[in-house]
Amino acid sequence: MEVNQIMMNKTYKFRIYPNQAQAILINKTIGCSRFV
């Protein structure tokens, strides 16, 4: 259980894989294009 939680946290920490709509929303919200 703990190992899975750590792996999930690392995944979110290292990289986000948004789809097109999410990427646009993130860019609008944060005003940053490094998610593209």
N, CA, C, O and CB atoms as a CASP TS submission, in Angstrom:
PFRMAT TS
TARGET T0000
AUTHOR 0000-0000-0000
METHOD Language model
MODEL 1
PARENT N/A
ATOM      1  N   MET     1       0.840  -1.207   0.000  1.00  0.00           N
ATOM      2  CA  MET     1       0.000   0.000   0.000  1.00  0.00           C
ATOM      3  C   MET     1       0.874   1.256   0.000  1.00  0.00           C
ATOM      4  O   MET     1       0.698   2.139  -0.839  1.00  0.00           O
ATOM      5  CB  MET     1      -0.950   0.006   1.229  1.00  0.00           C
ATOM      6  N   GLU     2       1.808   1.330   0.937  1.00  0.00           N
ATOM      7  CA  GLU     2       2.653   2.525   1.025  1.00  0.00           C
ATOM      8  C   GLU     2       3.488   2.703  -0.235  1.00  0.00           C
ATOM      9  O   GLU     2       3.653   3.819  -0.727  1.00  0.00           O
ATOM     10  CB  GLU     2       3.569   2.444   2.251  1.00  0.00           C
ATOM     11  N   VAL     3       4.013   1.601  -0.753  1.00  0.00           N
ATOM     12  CA  VAL     3       4.854   1.689  -1.950  1.00  0.00           C
ATOM     13  C   VAL     3       4.045   2.267  -3.103  1.00  0.00           C
ATOM     14  O   VAL     3       4.533   3.141  -3.819  1.00  0.00           O
ATOM     15  CB  VAL     3       5.425   0.298  -2.331  1.00  0.00           C
ATOM     16  N   ASN     4       2.811   1.790  -3.295  1.00  0.00           N
ATOM     17  CA  ASN     4       1.974   2.307  -4.374  1.00  0.00           C
ATOM     18  C   ASN     4       1.731   3.804  -4.198  1.00  0.00           C
ATOM     19  O   ASN     4       1.772   4.560  -5.168  1.00  0.00           O
ATOM     20  CB  ASN     4       0.637   1.554  -4.425  1.00  0.00           C
ATOM     21  N   GLN     5       1.484   4.221  -2.982  1.00  0.00           N
ATOM     22  CA  GLN     5       1.241   5.638  -2.728  1.00  0.00           C
ATOM     23  C   GLN     5       2.477   6.460  -3.087  1.00  0.00           C
ATOM     24  O   GLN     5       2.363   7.516  -3.709  1.00  0.00           O
ATOM     25  CB  GLN     5       0.851   5.868  -1.253  1.00  0.00           C
ATOM     26  N   ILE     6       3.638   5.985  -2.702  1.00  0.00           N
ATOM     27  CA  ILE     6       4.878   6.706  -3.010  1.00  0.00           C
ATOM     28  C   ILE     6       5.068   6.794  -4.517  1.00  0.00           C
ATOM     29  O   ILE     6       5.425   7.852  -5.035  1.00  0.00           O
ATOM     30  CB  ILE     6       6.095   6.012  -2.353  1.00  0.00           C
ATOM     31  N   MET     7       4.835   5.692  -5.226  1.00  0.00           N
ATOM     32  CA  MET     7       4.998   5.690  -6.681  1.00  0.00           C
ATOM     33  C   MET     7       4.042   6.692  -7.321  1.00  0.00           C
ATOM     34  O   MET     7       4.426   7.426  -8.231  1.00  0.00           O
ATOM     35  CB  MET     7       4.758   4.276  -7.255  1.00  0.00           C
ATOM     36  N   MET     8       2.804   6.721  -6.848  1.00  0.00           N
ATOM     37  CA  MET     8       1.834   7.670  -7.403  1.00  0.00           C
ATOM     38  C   MET     8       2.295   9.104  -7.149  1.00  0.00           C
ATOM     39  O   MET     8       2.225   9.946  -8.044  1.00  0.00           O
ATOM     40  CB  MET     8       0.430   7.440  -6.791  1.00  0.00           C
ATOM     41  N   ASN     9       2.758   9.379  -5.951  1.00  0.00           N
ATOM     42  CA  ASN     9       3.232  10.724  -5.636  1.00  0.00           C
ATOM     43  C   ASN     9       4.398  11.111  -6.534  1.00  0.00           C
ATOM     44  O   ASN     9       4.469  12.243  -7.011  1.00  0.00           O
ATOM     45  CB  ASN     9       3.647  10.817  -4.165  1.00  0.00           C
ATOM     46  N   LYS    10       5.309  10.176  -6.764  1.00  0.00           N
ATOM     47  CA  LYS    10       6.449  10.466  -7.634  1.00  0.00           C
ATOM     48  C   LYS    10       5.980  10.752  -9.051  1.00  0.00           C
ATOM     49  O   LYS    10       6.495  11.654  -9.712  1.00  0.00           O
ATOM     50  CB  LYS    10       7.444   9.297  -7.632  1.00  0.00           C
ATOM     51  N   THR    11       5.006   9.986  -9.515  1.00  0.00           N
ATOM     52  CA  THR    11       4.510  10.185 -10.875  1.00  0.00           C
ATOM     53  C   THR    11       3.959  11.601 -11.031  1.00  0.00           C
ATOM     54  O   THR    11       4.251  12.281 -12.015  1.00  0.00           O
ATOM     55  CB  THR    11       3.421   9.140 -11.218  1.00  0.00           C
ATOM     56  N   TYR    12       3.168  12.040 -10.061  1.00  0.00           N
ATOM     57  CA  TYR    12       2.602  13.383 -10.150  1.00  0.00           C
ATOM     58  C   TYR    12       3.699  14.435  -9.999  1.00  0.00           C
ATOM     59  O   TYR    12       3.634  15.499 -10.616  1.00  0.00           O
ATOM     60  CB  TYR    12       1.515  13.585  -9.078  1.00  0.00           C
ATOM     61  N   LYS    13       4.695  14.138  -9.185  1.00  0.00           N
ATOM     62  CA  LYS    13       5.734  15.120  -8.913  1.00  0.00           C
ATOM     63  C   LYS    13       6.613  15.329 -10.148  1.00  0.00           C
ATOM     64  O   LYS    13       6.979  16.459 -10.473  1.00  0.00           O
ATOM     65  CB  LYS    13       6.588  14.677  -7.715  1.00  0.00           C
ATOM     66  N   PHE    14       6.947  14.237 -10.829  1.00  0.00           N
ATOM     67  CA  PHE    14       7.900  14.327 -11.927  1.00  0.00           C
ATOM     68  C   PHE    14       7.265  14.851 -13.206  1.00  0.00           C
ATOM     69  O   PHE    14       7.850  15.701 -13.877  1.00  0.00           O
ATOM     70  CB  PHE    14       8.516  12.978 -12.184  1.00  0.00           C
ATOM     71  N   ARG    15       6.087  14.364 -13.555  1.00  0.00           N
ATOM     72  CA  ARG    15       5.514  14.763 -14.847  1.00  0.00           C
ATOM     73  C   ARG    15       4.005  14.606 -14.831  1.00  0.00           C
ATOM     74  O   ARG    15       3.469  13.680 -14.222  1.00  0.00           O
ATOM     75  CB  ARG    15       6.121  13.933 -15.992  1.00  0.00           C
ATOM     76  N   ILE    16       3.327  15.522 -15.509  1.00  0.00           N
ATOM     77  CA  ILE    16       1.879  15.446 -15.681  1.00  0.00           C
ATOM     78  C   ILE    16       1.612  15.162 -17.152  1.00  0.00           C
ATOM     79  O   ILE    16       2.226  15.769 -18.029  1.00  0.00           O
ATOM     80  CB  ILE    16       1.164  16.770 -15.212  1.00  0.00           C
ATOM     81  N   TYR    17       0.695  14.240 -17.418  1.00  0.00           N
ATOM     82  CA  TYR    17       0.347  13.909 -18.801  1.00  0.00           C
ATOM     83  C   TYR    17      -1.087  14.349 -19.083  1.00  0.00           C
ATOM     84  O   TYR    17      -1.996  13.519 -19.037  1.00  0.00           O
ATOM     85  CB  TYR    17       0.516  12.384 -19.069  1.00  0.00           C
ATOM     86  N   PRO    18      -1.314  15.622 -19.370  1.00  0.00           N
ATOM     87  CA  PRO    18      -2.676  16.089 -19.638  1.00  0.00           C
ATOM     88  C   PRO    18      -3.075  15.819 -21.080  1.00  0.00           C
ATOM     89  O   PRO    18      -2.227  15.745 -21.971  1.00  0.00           O
ATOM     90  CB  PRO    18      -2.799  17.582 -19.334  1.00  0.00           C
ATOM     91  N   ASN    19      -4.384  15.674 -21.299  1.00  0.00           N
ATOM     92  CA  ASN    19      -4.847  15.616 -22.688  1.00  0.00           C
ATOM     93  C   ASN    19      -4.935  17.049 -23.221  1.00  0.00           C
ATOM     94  O   ASN    19      -4.613  17.996 -22.504  1.00  0.00           O
ATOM     95  CB  ASN    19      -6.238  14.881 -22.799  1.00  0.00           C
ATOM     96  N   GLN    20      -5.367  17.209 -24.463  1.00  0.00           N
ATOM     97  CA  GLN    20      -5.337  18.533 -25.101  1.00  0.00           C
ATOM     98  C   GLN    20      -6.147  19.561 -24.311  1.00  0.00           C
ATOM     99  O   GLN    20      -5.662  20.658 -24.034  1.00  0.00           O
ATOM    100  CB  GLN    20      -5.873  18.442 -26.534  1.00  0.00           C
ATOM    101  N   ALA    21      -7.375  19.206 -23.950  1.00  0.00           N
ATOM    102  CA  ALA    21      -8.239  20.149 -23.232  1.00  0.00           C
ATOM    103  C   ALA    21      -7.631  20.519 -21.881  1.00  0.00           C
ATOM    104  O   ALA    21      -7.654  21.684 -21.485  1.00  0.00           O
ATOM    105  CB  ALA    21      -9.647  19.550 -23.034  1.00  0.00           C
ATOM    106  N   GLN    22      -7.093  19.538 -21.182  1.00  0.00           N
ATOM    107  CA  GLN    22      -6.492  19.812 -19.877  1.00  0.00           C
ATOM    108  C   GLN    22      -5.261  20.698 -20.025  1.00  0.00           C
ATOM    109  O   GLN    22      -5.035  21.592 -19.210  1.00  0.00           O
ATOM    110  CB  GLN    22      -6.119  18.501 -19.171  1.00  0.00           C
ATOM    111  N   ALA    23      -4.462  20.451 -21.065  1.00  0.00           N
ATOM    112  CA  ALA    23      -3.264  21.261 -21.277  1.00  0.00           C
ATOM    113  C   ALA    23      -3.641  22.720 -21.503  1.00  0.00           C
ATOM    114  O   ALA    23      -3.001  23.618 -20.957  1.00  0.00           O
ATOM    115  CB  ALA    23      -2.452  20.728 -22.473  1.00  0.00           C
ATOM    116  N   ILE    24      -4.669  22.960 -22.300  1.00  0.00           N
ATOM    117  CA  ILE    24      -5.128  24.329 -22.550  1.00  0.00           C
ATOM    118  C   ILE    24      -5.608  24.967 -21.248  1.00  0.00           C
ATOM    119  O   ILE    24      -5.279  26.114 -20.948  1.00  0.00           O
ATOM    120  CB  ILE    24      -6.262  24.344 -23.608  1.00  0.00           C
ATOM    121  N   LEU    25      -6.384  24.212 -20.485  1.00  0.00           N
ATOM    122  CA  LEU    25      -6.905  24.736 -19.226  1.00  0.00           C
ATOM    123  C   LEU    25      -5.763  25.063 -18.264  1.00  0.00           C
ATOM    124  O   LEU    25      -5.774  26.109 -17.615  1.00  0.00           O
ATOM    125  CB  LEU    25      -7.871  23.726 -18.582  1.00  0.00           C
ATOM    126  N   ILE    26      -4.791  24.176 -18.178  1.00  0.00           N
ATOM    127  CA  ILE    26      -3.643  24.418 -17.298  1.00  0.00           C
ATOM    128  C   ILE    26      -2.890  25.669 -17.747  1.00  0.00           C
ATOM    129  O   ILE    26      -2.522  26.506 -16.922  1.00  0.00           O
ATOM    130  CB  ILE    26      -2.694  23.193 -17.284  1.00  0.00           C
ATOM    131  N   ASN    27      -2.664  25.792 -19.039  1.00  0.00           N
ATOM    132  CA  ASN    27      -1.935  26.956 -19.548  1.00  0.00           C
ATOM    133  C   ASN    27      -2.692  28.245 -19.262  1.00  0.00           C
ATOM    134  O   ASN    27      -2.080  29.259 -18.929  1.00  0.00           O
ATOM    135  CB  ASN    27      -1.688  26.817 -21.052  1.00  0.00           C
ATOM    136  N   LYS    28      -4.005  28.219 -19.386  1.00  0.00           N
ATOM    137  CA  LYS    28      -4.802  29.413 -19.073  1.00  0.00           C
ATOM    138  C   LYS    28      -4.737  29.719 -17.582  1.00  0.00           C
ATOM    139  O   LYS    28      -4.610  30.877 -17.183  1.00  0.00           O
ATOM    140  CB  LYS    28      -6.272  29.221 -19.514  1.00  0.00           C
ATOM    141  N   THR    29      -4.825  28.677 -16.765  1.00  0.00           N
ATOM    142  CA  THR    29      -4.864  28.879 -15.322  1.00  0.00           C
ATOM    143  C   THR    29      -3.523  29.374 -14.796  1.00  0.00           C
ATOM    144  O   THR    29      -3.477  30.329 -14.021  1.00  0.00           O
ATOM    145  CB  THR    29      -5.257  27.585 -14.617  1.00  0.00           C
ATOM    146  N   ILE    30      -2.453  28.748 -15.201  1.00  0.00           N
ATOM    147  CA  ILE    30      -1.136  29.074 -14.665  1.00  0.00           C
ATOM    148  C   ILE    30      -0.456  30.157 -15.499  1.00  0.00           C
ATOM    149  O   ILE    30       0.384  30.902 -14.994  1.00  0.00           O
ATOM    150  CB  ILE    30      -0.257  27.821 -14.610  1.00  0.00           C
ATOM    151  N   GLY    31      -0.820  30.240 -16.773  1.00  0.00           N
ATOM    152  CA  GLY    31      -0.175  31.206 -17.654  1.00  0.00           C
ATOM    153  C   GLY    31       1.248  30.786 -17.983  1.00  0.00           C
ATOM    154  O   GLY    31       2.160  31.613 -18.001  1.00  0.00           O
ATOM    155  N   CYS    32       1.432  29.509 -18.241  1.00  0.00           N
ATOM    156  CA  CYS    32       2.772  28.959 -18.449  1.00  0.00           C
ATOM    157  C   CYS    32       2.679  27.858 -19.491  1.00  0.00           C
ATOM    158  O   CYS    32       1.733  27.071 -19.475  1.00  0.00           O
ATOM    159  CB  CYS    32       3.384  28.418 -17.114  1.00  0.00           C
ATOM    160  N   SER    33       3.657  27.790 -20.405  1.00  0.00           N
ATOM    161  CA  SER    33       3.544  26.848 -21.516  1.00  0.00           C
ATOM    162  C   SER    33       4.479  25.654 -21.381  1.00  0.00           C
ATOM    163  O   SER    33       4.732  24.969 -22.372  1.00  0.00           O
ATOM    164  CB  SER    33       3.821  27.555 -22.814  1.00  0.00           C
ATOM    165  N   ARG    34       5.004  25.381 -20.184  1.00  0.00           N
ATOM    166  CA  ARG    34       5.916  24.246 -20.076  1.00  0.00           C
ATOM    167  C   ARG    34       5.178  22.920 -19.996  1.00  0.00           C
ATOM    168  O   ARG    34       5.826  21.873 -19.970  1.00  0.00           O
ATOM    169  CB  ARG    34       6.803  24.407 -18.864  1.00  0.00           C
ATOM    170  N   PHE    35       3.846  22.919 -19.956  1.00  0.00           N
ATOM    171  CA  PHE    35       3.076  21.675 -19.969  1.00  0.00           C
ATOM    172  C   PHE    35       2.868  21.161 -21.385  1.00  0.00           C
ATOM    173  O   PHE    35       2.439  20.023 -21.573  1.00  0.00           O
ATOM    174  CB  PHE    35       1.728  21.879 -19.291  1.00  0.00           C
ATOM    175  N   VAL    36       3.165  21.979 -22.374  1.00  0.00           N
ATOM    176  CA  VAL    36       2.960  21.565 -23.759  1.00  0.00           C
ATOM    177  C   VAL    36       4.064  20.604 -24.160  1.00  0.00           C
ATOM    178  O   VAL    36       4.086  20.127 -25.295  1.00  0.00           O
ATOM    179  CB  VAL    36       2.926  22.788 -24.711  1.00  0.00           C
TER
END
